């Protein structure tokens, strides 16, 4: 931190000071300090996006996430800012990409159909559905289902930030939000978020092994889909399908929770 007013304080001291006074000078210093983190996250996202998506645009989207992270970070919680910020930055990038709405309507419709099929089959069986079971529910052959998944995973933007549940549909709750459980919420809302967190954690544990590995490697080890493919010894397109299927399973599980099935 180059500003003489800031250089004699530790980062921990600056976080405490910023939380109390929201000093714009401290805020600006944090933005400059963590700007490389935005480029890092944008680069990881860009590696899995079509060439039509510009890296500089992703960086610009990510800056909004960084600012949001700085404003909402609680230094008293046992979470490193970098870890917290990565989730916010990635979420902001995906939010902006979705707002551009470049995904064809037909692909979004297929995505919903797959999610509905997963929801129906897994609610009936009480376990993760196989590809053949999902395909049968949709009236497709396994080969047709595989081609559908390839199309959906190749163009659709999905991330853990998509997953949400709101009791009255007035509030969006992502995995990151549910883990934070802000103290500003009333006791009932906090209990609800804790229950959602439990459902999410259990749902991830119940995922088929390869899908679970993809989520861990992508969101927690921060590998690209190509890097994950090398680890799992499968193609990048296969990793993309596994990632999309895992997200659809989790969204279906939360839908079941909402309906009181879980």
Secondary structure, 3 states (H helix, E strand, C coil): CCCCCCCCCCHHHHHHHHHHHCCHHHHHHHHHHHHHHHHHHHHHHHCCCCCCCCHHHHHHHHHHHHHHHHHHCCCCCCCCHHHHHHHHHHHHHHHHHHHHCCCCHHHHHHHHHHHHHHHHHHHHHCCCCCHHHHHHHHCCCHHHHHHHHHHHHHHCCCCHHHCCCCCCCCCCCCHHHHHHCCCCCCHHHHHHHHHHHHHHHHHHHHCCHHHHHHHHHHHHCCCCHHHHHHHHCCCHHHHHHHHHHHHHHHHHHHHHHHCCCC
